[in-house]
Amino acid sequence: MSSPSGNKTKLPALTLAALGVVYGDIGTSPLYTIKEVFSVGAHPVPLTEANMFGILSLIVWALIMVVSVKYVAFIMRADNRGEGGIMALLALASRSSADSMKKQQIIMMLGILGACMFYADGMITPAISVLSAIEGLELAAPVLHPLILPITLVVLFLLFWAQSKGTATVGAFFGPIMLLWFGTLGVLGALEIFNYPVILNALNPIYAIGFFQVSPWVAFVALGAVVLAVTGAEALYADMGHFGKVPIRLAWFGFVLPALILNYFGQGALVLQHPEYVKNPFYLLAPEWMLFPMIILATLAAVIASQAVITGAFSVSRQALQLGYLPRMHVEHTSESHQGQVYMPRVNWGLMLAVMTLVIGFQSSGNLAAAYGIAVTGDMVITTLLAGIVFHYLWGWSKLRTISLVLLFLTIDLAFFTANILKIPDGGWVPLVIGIFIFTLMLTWKTGRTILYMHLKNEAMALEPFIEAIGAHPPARVTGNAIFMTPNPDGVPHAMLHNLKHNKVLHEKVVLLTVKFLDIPHAPAEDRINVEALGHEFYRVSVLYGFKDEPDLPRDLMLCAEKGLDLEEMNNSYFIGKESLIANRKPNMAFWRKKIFIGLFRSAETITNQFKLPPNRVVELGAQVSF
């Protein structure tokens, strides 16, 4: 364990790193939030002093209630052994429903839906962040306006192309750049506030309340744009495992929150003094000589915000894969020292195509803002519901205490969500379509795997009578170790029956190997391997992984020697069942979903690659399965 003094020594570095990775998304919101509220939005708010004070009050109290209170004070306490994020929260909530299948299904559906909203958010964030940063060129050099889209697409392509190189090298620059970014936000905002100090009155929540009392419909509609100020709040929770709670909280309260408030209020002061500046108050807050440096800095900040979202998509995808919600995919580790730094080619290039399609389709950050919000607020609602389950069932809170807090958060979340429903005709349908598509794929994969597993389990021969029969009438045994991978440790693997039927032999040692993924980030080292001798040189071996562990069976099977089973790697042969699926018309799942499942099943990464098996020692034995 590290000493307290060691932790204190690392705290500044961790806080700076958290500033670079965690707050990129919420840190680029000032680029477009005020502009979206008053100028380019689908439902712009009339520009008056009362409305500006009301909007600024709503923004500052949204930052306080959603980010500071909900996420920092409460949600970050719901960690799964130090890890956060929607999948970790799903795993925690699922523990409360072990005795109820119906409750478990509801929680699973909520968790999958939350993950889908995260993916939709992950597609829109890079598009709107980079595009809004590049749009500053229109002010600095209007002649460059036709180049805004091409430059945005080039920046995005380079961003996604660089993912395979890993974030370790460029990550060292993220903190200092975001430190400069937030420092610039705060200074520019403070300078303008100095010219119009009365704007600070909007810190009083009475202006937000008065806004709703005087213009309830306008205020309600405005929430659809105000929510842009809190997009990225979920990153605090998702990245908790990388930095810890203290650095994230310190960066938020010590630097990020003050800088954001100063900048928003500075933009408000500028627009009230110069109403014509509402077209792009963020860039017009800077002196003319500073425009090009600001565009470069804003682009770097947008790239960092996008990087954090893309990395989050890799992390969520890997967790979802390990927990059985996504088919096997190729995962590359881009750092030898940090196992959390992974690259998933399919996710990366799929995200890139989606982001570029959004940029080309929507053409401007103002249009994209109409699509932004539904996914974020949907994820916020689901996070609150799952957290409520954790508060009551795992933490032991009383129903009154749990319901009171959940209702407070839900009131805010649902207000933002329902306001964003108004955006559906103007582009809000896009994240909904994306979310429904991914939700269908994930639910189909999870359901299909369960049906296939039960089908194979019901058809499998019982293991104990089979071993007794082998003992009574032993076939020829050849030297070496045969390792049969099977999800059902109590049945005879189909691959073993095929091998025995066609080759008429068994190996000297026969191992039935089952890999299990737990709903915790890392499986305890002492529980990694379990060995059970079944007689006649048959062994049942289980290997446990957490959803953030890196599977490596040849490495971990060496641990069997400590349990009395010596599996010399050069003597091991790995036998894998290779099922060829055929969809039937049984009512256990819709026929079209079975077709989707079969397509996903065929496209899945091979077991050989997923578990790092030596290809020259793997034997695949196929069979047709109608399910």
C-alpha positions as CSV (number, residue, x, y, z in Angstrom):
1,M,0.0,0.0,0.0
2,S,1.1,3.5,-0.7
3,S,1.7,5.8,2.2
4,P,-0.4,8.9,2.9
5,S,2.5,11.1,2.1
6,G,2.9,9.3,-1.2
7,N,-0.7,9.9,-2.1
8,K,-0.3,13.6,-1.2
9,T,2.7,13.8,-3.5
10,K,0.8,12.3,-6.4
11,L,-2.3,14.4,-5.8
12,P,-1.3,17.5,-7.8
13,A,-0.2,15.3,-10.8
14,L,-3.5,13.2,-10.6
15,T,-5.5,16.4,-10.3
16,L,-3.8,17.9,-13.4
17,A,-4.4,14.6,-15.3
18,A,-8.0,14.6,-14.3
19,L,-8.4,18.2,-15.5
20,G,-7.1,17.0,-18.9
21,V,-9.2,13.9,-19.3
22,V,-12.3,14.2,-17.2
23,Y,-13.4,17.8,-17.9
24,G,-12.8,18.2,-21.7
25,D,-16.5,17.7,-22.6
26,I,-18.0,20.0,-20.0
27,G,-15.1,22.4,-20.5
28,T,-16.0,23.0,-24.2
29,S,-19.7,23.7,-23.5
30,P,-19.1,27.5,-23.3
31,L,-18.3,27.4,-27.0
32,Y,-21.9,27.0,-27.9
33,T,-24.3,27.1,-24.9
34,I,-25.1,30.8,-24.7
35,K,-25.2,31.1,-28.5
36,E,-27.6,28.2,-28.6
37,V,-29.9,29.7,-26.0
38,F,-30.3,33.1,-27.6
39,S,-29.3,33.0,-31.2
40,V,-29.2,29.8,-33.3
41,G,-31.3,27.4,-31.4
42,A,-34.5,25.8,-32.7
43,H,-36.4,27.8,-30.0
44,P,-34.2,30.9,-29.2
45,V,-35.0,32.9,-26.1
46,P,-35.7,36.6,-26.6
47,L,-32.7,38.6,-25.6
48,T,-33.6,40.8,-22.6
49,E,-31.8,41.6,-19.4
50,A,-34.3,39.6,-17.3
51,N,-34.0,36.6,-19.6
52,M,-30.2,36.7,-19.5
53,F,-30.2,36.8,-15.7
54,G,-32.6,33.9,-15.6
55,I,-30.6,31.8,-18.0
56,L,-27.3,32.5,-16.2
57,S,-28.9,31.6,-12.9
58,L,-30.2,28.4,-14.4
59,I,-26.8,27.5,-15.8
60,V,-24.9,28.1,-12.5
61,W,-27.5,26.2,-10.5
62,A,-27.6,23.4,-13.0
63,L,-23.8,23.1,-12.6
64,I,-24.2,23.1,-8.8
65,M,-27.2,20.7,-8.5
66,V,-26.3,18.2,-11.3
67,V,-22.6,18.2,-11.2
68,S,-21.6,19.2,-7.7
69,V,-24.4,17.7,-5.7
70,K,-25.7,14.7,-7.8
71,Y,-22.5,13.4,-9.4
72,V,-19.7,14.7,-7.1
73,A,-21.4,14.4,-3.7
74,F,-23.5,11.2,-4.3
75,I,-23.1,9.2,-7.5
76,M,-19.3,9.1,-7.2
77,R,-19.8,7.3,-3.8
78,A,-21.5,4.4,-5.7
79,D,-18.3,2.9,-6.9
80,N,-17.7,-0.7,-7.9
81,R,-14.4,-1.3,-6.0
82,G,-13.1,2.0,-7.2
83,E,-14.6,1.9,-10.7
84,G,-17.4,4.0,-12.0
85,G,-19.5,4.4,-15.1
86,I,-22.9,3.1,-16.3
87,M,-21.8,-0.5,-16.6
88,A,-20.2,-0.5,-13.2
89,L,-23.4,1.0,-11.7
90,L,-25.4,-1.7,-13.6
91,A,-23.3,-4.4,-12.0
92,L,-23.8,-2.9,-8.6
93,A,-27.6,-2.5,-9.0
94,S,-27.9,-6.1,-10.4
95,R,-26.6,-7.5,-7.1
96,S,-29.8,-6.3,-5.4
97,S,-31.9,-8.4,-7.7
98,A,-30.4,-11.9,-7.5
99,D,-33.6,-13.2,-6.0
100,S,-35.9,-11.7,-8.6
101,M,-35.6,-12.5,-12.3
102,K,-38.1,-9.8,-13.3
103,K,-36.4,-7.2,-11.3
104,Q,-33.0,-8.3,-12.8
105,Q,-34.4,-7.9,-16.3
106,I,-35.7,-4.4,-15.6
107,I,-32.3,-3.4,-14.2
108,M,-30.5,-5.0,-17.1
109,M,-32.8,-3.1,-19.6
110,L,-32.1,0.2,-17.8
111,G,-28.3,-0.4,-17.8
112,I,-28.2,-1.3,-21.5
113,L,-30.4,1.7,-22.4
114,G,-28.0,3.9,-20.4
115,A,-25.0,2.5,-22.2
116,C,-26.8,3.2,-25.6
117,M,-27.4,6.8,-24.5
118,F,-23.7,7.0,-23.7
119,Y,-22.8,5.8,-27.2
120,A,-25.1,8.3,-28.8
121,D,-23.6,11.1,-26.7
122,G,-20.2,9.8,-27.7
123,M,-21.0,10.3,-31.4
124,I,-22.4,13.8,-31.0
125,T,-19.7,15.2,-28.6
126,P,-16.7,15.1,-31.0
127,A,-18.9,16.4,-33.9
128,I,-20.3,19.5,-32.0
129,S,-17.1,20.2,-30.0
130,V,-14.6,20.2,-33.0
131,L,-17.1,21.9,-35.3
132,S,-17.9,24.7,-32.9
133,A,-14.2,25.3,-32.3
134,I,-13.4,25.5,-36.1
135,E,-16.4,27.8,-36.6
136,G,-14.3,30.6,-35.0
137,L,-12.7,30.9,-38.4
138,E,-15.8,32.6,-39.6
139,L,-15.1,35.5,-37.3
140,A,-11.4,35.6,-37.7
141,A,-11.4,35.3,-41.5
142,P,-14.9,35.1,-43.2
143,V,-13.3,34.1,-46.4
144,L,-12.4,30.8,-44.8
145,H,-16.1,29.9,-44.2
146,P,-16.2,27.2,-47.0
147,L,-13.2,25.4,-45.4
148,I,-14.9,25.0,-42.0
149,L,-16.4,21.6,-42.8
150,P,-13.4,20.1,-44.6
151,I,-11.0,21.3,-41.8
152,T,-13.4,19.7,-39.2
153,L,-13.5,16.4,-41.1
154,V,-9.6,16.4,-41.4
155,V,-9.2,17.1,-37.6
156,L,-11.7,14.3,-36.8
157,F,-10.0,11.8,-39.1
158,L,-6.6,12.6,-37.5
159,L,-8.1,12.2,-34.1
160,F,-9.6,8.8,-34.8
161,W,-6.5,7.6,-36.7
162,A,-4.3,8.5,-33.7
163,Q,-6.3,6.3,-31.4
164,S,-4.4,3.1,-32.2
165,K,-1.2,4.9,-31.1
166,G,-2.4,5.1,-27.5
167,T,-3.1,8.1,-25.3
168,A,-0.1,7.7,-23.0
169,T,2.2,10.1,-25.0
170,V,-0.3,12.8,-25.9
171,G,-2.1,12.3,-22.5
172,A,0.9,14.0,-20.8
173,F,-0.1,17.2,-22.7
174,F,-3.8,17.1,-21.9
175,G,-3.5,18.4,-18.4
176,P,-1.4,21.5,-19.2
177,I,-3.5,22.4,-22.3
178,M,-6.8,22.1,-20.3
179,L,-5.2,24.1,-17.5
180,L,-4.4,26.9,-20.0
181,W,-8.0,26.5,-21.5
182,F,-9.8,26.9,-18.2
183,G,-7.4,29.6,-17.1
184,T,-8.2,31.5,-20.3
185,L,-12.0,30.9,-19.9
186,G,-11.8,32.4,-16.4
187,V,-9.6,35.4,-17.2
188,L,-11.7,36.4,-20.3
189,G,-14.9,36.1,-18.4
190,A,-13.6,38.0,-15.3
191,L,-12.4,40.9,-17.5
192,E,-15.8,41.3,-19.0
193,I,-17.6,40.9,-15.6
194,F,-15.4,43.8,-14.4
195,N,-17.0,46.0,-17.1
196,Y,-20.5,44.9,-16.1
197,P,-20.4,43.7,-12.4
198,V,-24.1,43.7,-12.0
199,I,-24.2,40.5,-13.9
200,L,-23.0,38.7,-10.7
201,N,-26.5,39.2,-9.3
202,A,-27.5,36.2,-11.4
203,L,-25.7,33.9,-8.9
204,N,-28.9,34.3,-6.8
205,P,-31.3,31.4,-7.6
206,I,-34.2,33.9,-7.3
207,Y,-33.5,34.9,-10.9
208,A,-34.0,31.3,-12.1
209,I,-37.2,31.0,-10.1
210,G,-38.4,34.4,-11.3
211,F,-37.7,33.4,-14.9
212,F,-40.1,30.4,-14.5
213,Q,-42.7,32.6,-12.8
214,V,-42.7,35.3,-15.4
215,S,-42.2,33.2,-18.6
216,P,-42.8,29.6,-17.7
217,W,-43.0,28.3,-21.2
218,V,-39.9,30.2,-22.4
219,A,-38.0,29.0,-19.4
220,F,-39.0,25.4,-19.9
221,V,-38.0,25.5,-23.6
222,A,-34.7,27.1,-22.6
223,L,-33.8,24.1,-20.4
224,G,-33.2,22.2,-23.7
225,A,-30.3,24.5,-24.4
226,V,-29.2,25.1,-20.7
227,V,-28.5,21.4,-20.4
228,L,-25.6,21.8,-22.8
229,A,-23.8,23.4,-19.9
230,V,-23.7,20.2,-18.0
231,T,-23.0,17.7,-20.8
232,G,-19.9,15.8,-19.7
233,A,-21.0,15.5,-16.1
234,E,-21.1,11.7,-16.5
235,A,-17.4,11.7,-17.2
236,L,-16.7,12.5,-13.6
237,Y,-18.2,9.1,-12.6
238,A,-17.0,7.1,-15.6
239,D,-13.3,8.1,-15.2
240,M,-13.3,7.7,-11.4
241,G,-11.3,4.5,-11.6
242,H,-8.5,6.2,-13.5
243,F,-7.9,9.1,-11.1
244,G,-9.7,8.5,-7.9
245,K,-12.4,10.6,-6.2
246,V,-10.2,13.2,-4.5
247,P,-8.4,14.5,-7.6
248,I,-11.6,14.7,-9.6
249,R,-13.4,16.6,-6.8
250,L,-10.4,18.9,-6.2
251,A,-10.2,19.8,-10.0
252,W,-13.9,20.5,-10.1
253,F,-14.3,22.8,-7.1
254,G,-10.8,24.3,-7.2
255,F,-10.6,25.2,-10.9
256,V,-13.2,24.0,-13.4
257,L,-16.4,25.3,-11.7
258,P,-15.1,28.8,-11.0
259,A,-13.7,29.1,-14.6
260,L,-17.0,28.0,-16.2
261,I,-19.1,30.3,-14.1
262,L,-16.8,33.3,-14.8
263,N,-16.9,32.6,-18.6
264,Y,-20.7,32.1,-18.8
265,F,-21.2,35.3,-16.8
266,G,-18.6,37.1,-18.9
267,Q,-20.5,36.1,-22.1
268,G,-23.7,37.3,-20.5
269,A,-22.2,40.6,-19.6
270,L,-20.8,41.0,-23.2
271,V,-24.1,40.2,-24.9
272,L,-26.1,42.6,-22.6
273,Q,-23.7,45.4,-23.5
274,H,-23.4,44.4,-27.2
275,P,-26.6,42.5,-28.3
276,E,-25.2,42.0,-31.8
277,Y,-22.4,39.8,-30.3
278,V,-24.9,37.1,-29.5
279,K,-24.1,35.4,-32.8
280,N,-20.9,34.0,-31.2
281,P,-20.3,35.5,-27.7
282,F,-17.5,33.0,-26.8
283,Y,-15.0,34.1,-29.5
284,L,-16.1,37.7,-29.3
285,L,-15.2,37.7,-25.6
286,A,-11.6,37.6,-26.8
287,P,-9.7,40.6,-28.2
288,E,-9.4,40.6,-32.0
289,W,-5.6,39.9,-31.9
290,M,-6.4,36.8,-29.8
291,L,-8.9,35.2,-32.2
292,F,-6.6,32.8,-34.0
293,P,-4.8,31.6,-30.9
294,M,-8.2,31.1,-29.3
295,I,-9.3,29.0,-32.3
296,I,-6.2,26.8,-32.0
297,L,-6.7,26.5,-28.2
298,A,-10.4,25.8,-28.6
299,T,-9.7,23.1,-31.3
300,L,-7.1,21.4,-29.0
301,A,-9.7,21.5,-26.1
302,A,-12.3,20.1,-28.4
303,V,-10.0,17.3,-29.5
304,I,-9.2,16.5,-25.9
305,A,-13.0,16.5,-25.1
306,S,-13.5,14.1,-28.0
307,Q,-10.6,12.0,-26.9
308,A,-12.1,11.5,-23.5
309,V,-15.4,10.5,-25.0
310,I,-13.8,8.0,-27.4
311,T,-11.7,6.5,-24.6
312,G,-14.9,6.2,-22.6
313,A,-16.5,4.4,-25.5
314,F,-13.6,1.9,-25.6
315,S,-13.9,1.4,-21.8
316,V,-17.7,1.0,-21.8
317,S,-17.5,-1.4,-24.8
318,R,-14.9,-3.5,-23.1
319,Q,-16.9,-3.7,-19.9
320,A,-20.1,-4.5,-21.9
321,L,-18.2,-7.2,-23.8
322,Q,-16.9,-8.9,-20.6
323,L,-20.3,-8.7,-19.1
324,G,-21.9,-10.4,-22.1
325,Y,-23.7,-7.5,-23.7
326,L,-21.6,-7.2,-26.9
327,P,-20.0,-9.9,-29.1
328,R,-16.3,-10.6,-28.8
329,M,-14.2,-7.8,-30.4
330,H,-10.5,-7.3,-31.0
331,V,-9.0,-5.4,-28.1
332,E,-5.5,-3.9,-28.3
333,H,-3.6,-2.7,-25.3
334,T,-1.8,0.5,-26.0
335,S,0.2,0.8,-22.8
336,E,2.4,-1.8,-21.0
337,S,2.0,0.0,-17.7
338,H,-1.8,0.9,-17.7
339,Q,-4.1,-1.9,-18.5
340,G,-7.1,0.5,-18.8
341,Q,-5.6,2.0,-22.0
342,V,-7.2,0.0,-24.8
343,Y,-8.0,0.4,-28.4
344,M,-10.9,-1.3,-30.1
345,P,-10.7,-0.9,-33.9
346,R,-14.4,-1.7,-34.6
347,V,-15.6,0.8,-32.1
348,N,-13.1,3.4,-33.2
349,W,-13.9,3.3,-36.9
350,G,-17.6,2.9,-36.3
351,L,-17.6,6.0,-34.2
352,M,-15.6,7.9,-36.8
353,L,-18.1,7.1,-39.5
354,A,-21.0,8.1,-37.3
355,V,-19.3,11.4,-36.2
356,M,-18.4,12.4,-39.8
357,T,-21.9,11.6,-41.0
358,L,-23.3,13.9,-38.3
359,V,-21.0,16.7,-39.3
360,I,-21.8,16.4,-43.0
361,G,-25.6,16.0,-42.3
362,F,-26.0,18.8,-39.8
363,Q,-23.4,21.3,-41.3
364,S,-23.1,23.5,-38.2
365,S,-22.8,23.3,-34.4
366,G,-26.1,25.1,-34.0
367,N,-27.9,22.4,-36.0
368,L,-26.0,19.7,-34.0
369,A,-27.1,21.3,-30.7
370,A,-30.6,20.4,-31.6
371,A,-29.6,16.7,-31.6
372,Y,-27.6,17.1,-28.4
373,G,-29.3,16.7,-25.1
374,I,-31.7,13.8,-25.5
375,A,-28.9,11.2,-25.0
376,V,-27.3,13.1,-22.2
377,T,-30.5,13.7,-20.2
378,G,-31.6,10.1,-20.9
379,D,-28.4,8.8,-19.4
380,M,-28.8,11.2,-16.4
381,V,-32.3,9.8,-15.7
382,I,-31.1,6.2,-15.9
383,T,-28.1,6.9,-13.7
384,T,-30.4,8.3,-11.0
385,L,-32.8,5.3,-11.1
386,L,-29.9,2.8,-10.9
387,A,-28.2,4.8,-8.1
388,G,-31.5,4.8,-6.2
389,I,-31.5,1.0,-6.3
390,V,-27.9,1.0,-4.9
391,F,-28.7,3.6,-2.2
392,H,-31.6,1.5,-0.8
393,Y,-30.6,-2.1,-1.4
394,L,-26.8,-2.0,-1.1
395,W,-26.2,0.9,1.2
396,G,-29.3,0.2,3.4
397,W,-30.8,3.6,3.2
398,S,-34.4,3.9,4.3
399,K,-37.1,4.2,1.7
400,L,-38.0,7.7,2.8
401,R,-34.3,8.9,2.5
402,T,-33.8,7.2,-0.9
403,I,-37.1,8.3,-2.4
404,S,-36.5,11.9,-1.2
405,L,-33.1,12.2,-2.9
406,V,-34.1,10.3,-6.0
407,L,-37.1,12.5,-6.5
408,L,-35.0,15.6,-6.1
409,F,-32.6,14.4,-8.8
410,L,-35.4,13.0,-11.0
411,T,-37.2,16.3,-10.9
412,I,-34.2,18.1,-12.4
413,D,-33.3,15.2,-14.8
414,L,-36.9,14.8,-16.2
415,A,-37.2,18.6,-16.6
416,F,-34.2,18.6,-18.8
417,F,-35.3,15.5,-20.6
418,T,-38.8,16.6,-21.4
419,A,-37.5,20.0,-22.5
420,N,-35.2,18.2,-25.0
421,I,-38.2,16.2,-26.3
422,L,-39.1,19.4,-28.1
423,K,-35.9,19.1,-30.1
424,I,-37.0,15.8,-31.7
425,P,-38.3,17.3,-35.0
426,D,-35.2,19.5,-35.3
427,G,-32.6,16.6,-34.9
428,G,-33.3,15.2,-31.5
429,W,-34.6,12.0,-33.3
430,V,-31.0,11.2,-34.3
431,P,-29.7,10.1,-30.9
432,L,-33.0,8.3,-30.3
433,V,-32.5,6.3,-33.5
434,I,-28.9,5.6,-32.6
435,G,-29.8,4.6,-29.1
436,I,-32.7,2.3,-30.3
437,F,-30.4,0.7,-32.9
438,I,-27.6,-0.1,-30.4
439,F,-30.2,-1.1,-27.7
440,T,-31.7,-3.7,-30.1
441,L,-28.2,-5.1,-31.0
442,M,-27.1,-5.4,-27.3
443,L,-30.4,-6.8,-26.1
444,T,-30.5,-9.3,-29.0
445,W,-26.9,-10.4,-28.3
446,K,-27.6,-10.9,-24.6
447,T,-30.9,-12.7,-25.2
448,G,-29.5,-14.8,-28.0
449,R,-26.5,-15.9,-26.0
450,T,-28.8,-17.0,-23.1
451,I,-31.0,-19.0,-25.5
452,L,-28.0,-20.6,-27.2
453,Y,-26.4,-21.5,-23.9
454,M,-29.6,-23.1,-22.6
455,H,-30.1,-25.0,-25.9
456,L,-26.5,-26.4,-25.7
457,K,-26.9,-27.2,-22.0
458,N,-30.1,-29.1,-22.5
459,E,-28.6,-31.1,-25.3
460,A,-25.3,-31.8,-23.4
461,M,-24.6,-35.2,-21.9
462,A,-24.2,-35.3,-18.1
463,L,-20.6,-35.2,-17.2
464,E,-20.3,-37.7,-14.2
465,P,-21.9,-40.7,-16.0
466,F,-19.7,-40.0,-19.0
467,I,-16.6,-40.1,-16.9
468,E,-17.7,-43.3,-15.2
469,A,-18.3,-44.9,-18.6
470,I,-14.8,-43.8,-19.7
471,G,-13.4,-45.4,-16.6
472,A,-15.3,-48.6,-17.2
473,H,-14.4,-48.8,-20.9
474,P,-11.3,-46.7,-21.4
475,P,-10.5,-45.6,-25.0
476,A,-6.9,-45.2,-26.1
477,R,-5.2,-42.3,-24.2
478,V,-2.4,-40.3,-25.9
479,T,0.2,-38.1,-24.2
480,G,-0.6,-34.4,-23.7
481,N,-3.3,-32.2,-22.2
482,A,-6.6,-31.7,-23.9
483,I,-8.2,-28.4,-22.8
484,F,-11.9,-28.2,-23.8
485,M,-13.4,-24.8,-23.4
486,T,-17.0,-24.9,-22.4
487,P,-19.5,-22.5,-20.8
488,N,-21.3,-25.5,-19.1
489,P,-19.0,-27.1,-16.5
490,D,-21.5,-29.9,-15.7
491,G,-22.0,-31.2,-19.3
492,V,-19.8,-33.0,-21.8
493,P,-18.5,-30.5,-24.4
494,H,-19.7,-31.2,-27.9
495,A,-16.1,-30.8,-29.1
496,M,-15.0,-33.7,-26.8
497,L,-17.7,-36.0,-28.1
498,H,-16.8,-35.1,-31.7
499,N,-13.1,-35.8,-31.0
500,L,-13.8,-39.1,-29.3
501,K,-16.2,-40.2,-32.1
502,H,-13.9,-39.3,-35.0
503,N,-10.4,-39.8,-33.5
504,K,-11.3,-42.6,-31.1
505,V,-8.8,-41.3,-28.5
506,L,-8.6,-39.1,-25.4
507,H,-5.6,-37.3,-24.1
508,E,-3.7,-38.3,-21.0
509,K,-5.2,-35.3,-19.1
510,V,-8.6,-33.9,-20.0
511,V,-9.5,-30.4,-18.7
512,L,-12.9,-28.9,-18.9
513,L,-12.2,-25.2,-18.8
514,T,-14.9,-22.6,-18.0
515,V,-14.2,-18.8,-18.1
516,K,-16.4,-16.7,-15.9
517,F,-16.6,-12.9,-15.9
518,L,-17.6,-11.3,-12.6
519,D,-19.5,-8.1,-12.0
520,I,-16.5,-6.5,-10.3
521,P,-13.6,-4.7,-12.0
522,H,-10.9,-7.1,-11.0
523,A,-11.1,-10.7,-9.8
524,P,-9.0,-11.4,-6.6
525,A,-5.7,-13.0,-7.5
526,E,-6.2,-15.8,-5.0
527,D,-9.6,-16.7,-6.6
528,R,-8.3,-16.6,-10.2
529,I,-8.1,-20.3,-10.7
530,N,-10.1,-23.2,-9.2
531,V,-9.2,-26.8,-9.9
532,E,-11.4,-29.8,-9.2
533,A,-10.2,-33.4,-9.9
534,L,-13.1,-35.6,-11.3
535,G,-11.3,-38.9,-11.5
536,H,-9.7,-40.8,-14.4
537,E,-7.5,-37.8,-15.2
538,F,-10.4,-35.5,-15.8
539,Y,-10.3,-32.1,-14.3
540,R,-12.8,-29.2,-14.0
541,V,-11.0,-25.8,-14.1
542,S,-12.6,-22.4,-13.8
543,V,-10.9,-19.1,-14.5
544,L,-12.4,-15.9,-13.1
545,Y,-12.0,-12.4,-14.6
546,G,-13.4,-9.0,-13.6
547,F,-14.9,-6.9,-16.3
548,K,-11.7,-4.8,-16.5
549,D,-9.2,-7.7,-16.4
550,E,-7.2,-8.7,-19.4
551,P,-7.9,-12.4,-20.3
552,D,-4.8,-14.5,-20.9
553,L,-5.5,-18.2,-20.5
554,P,-2.0,-19.6,-21.2
555,R,-0.6,-17.3,-18.6
556,D,-3.3,-18.0,-16.0
557,L,-3.4,-21.8,-16.5
558,M,0.2,-21.9,-15.2
559,L,-1.4,-21.2,-11.8
560,C,-3.0,-24.6,-11.9
561,A,0.4,-26.1,-10.8
562,E,-0.2,-24.5,-7.4
563,K,-3.5,-26.5,-7.2
564,G,-1.9,-29.9,-8.1
565,L,-2.5,-29.8,-11.8
566,D,0.6,-29.4,-14.0
567,L,-0.3,-28.0,-17.4
568,E,2.9,-27.6,-19.3
569,E,2.1,-25.1,-22.1
570,M,4.0,-27.1,-24.8
571,N,1.8,-30.1,-24.0
572,N,-1.5,-28.3,-24.2
573,S,-4.0,-28.6,-27.0
574,Y,-7.1,-26.3,-26.9
575,F,-10.4,-27.7,-28.3
576,I,-13.1,-25.2,-29.1
577,G,-16.6,-25.9,-30.4
578,K,-17.4,-24.0,-33.6
579,E,-21.1,-23.8,-33.9
580,S,-22.8,-22.9,-37.1
581,L,-26.2,-21.4,-36.2
582,I,-29.5,-21.9,-38.1
583,A,-32.5,-19.8,-37.1
584,N,-35.7,-21.7,-36.6
585,R,-39.3,-20.5,-36.0
586,K,-39.5,-21.3,-32.3
587,P,-41.2,-18.5,-30.3
588,N,-38.2,-18.0,-27.9
589,M,-37.1,-15.0,-29.9
590,A,-38.4,-13.1,-33.0
591,F,-37.1,-14.6,-36.2
592,W,-35.6,-11.3,-37.4
593,R,-33.7,-10.9,-34.1
594,K,-32.3,-14.4,-34.5
595,K,-31.0,-13.4,-37.9
596,I,-29.3,-10.4,-36.3
597,F,-27.9,-12.6,-33.6
598,I,-26.5,-15.0,-36.1
599,G,-24.9,-12.1,-38.0
600,L,-23.3,-10.8,-34.7
601,F,-22.2,-14.4,-33.8
602,R,-20.4,-14.8,-37.1
603,S,-18.7,-11.4,-36.9
604,A,-17.5,-12.0,-33.3
605,E,-13.7,-12.1,-32.6
606,T,-12.4,-15.7,-32.3
607,I,-12.0,-17.2,-28.9
608,T,-8.3,-17.8,-29.9
609,N,-7.7,-14.1,-30.0
610,Q,-9.9,-13.1,-27.1
611,F,-8.1,-15.4,-24.7
612,K,-4.6,-15.2,-26.3
613,L,-4.5,-18.9,-27.1
614,P,-1.5,-20.0,-29.3
615,P,-3.1,-20.5,-32.8
616,N,-1.0,-23.5,-33.6
617,R,-2.4,-25.4,-30.6
618,V,-6.1,-24.7,-31.2
619,V,-8.4,-27.3,-32.7
620,E,-11.9,-26.2,-33.7
621,L,-14.6,-28.8,-34.1
622,G,-17.9,-27.6,-35.7
623,A,-21.5,-28.5,-35.4
624,Q,-24.8,-27.1,-36.8
625,V,-27.2,-25.8,-34.1
626,S,-30.8,-24.9,-34.8
627,F,-32.1,-22.5,-32.2
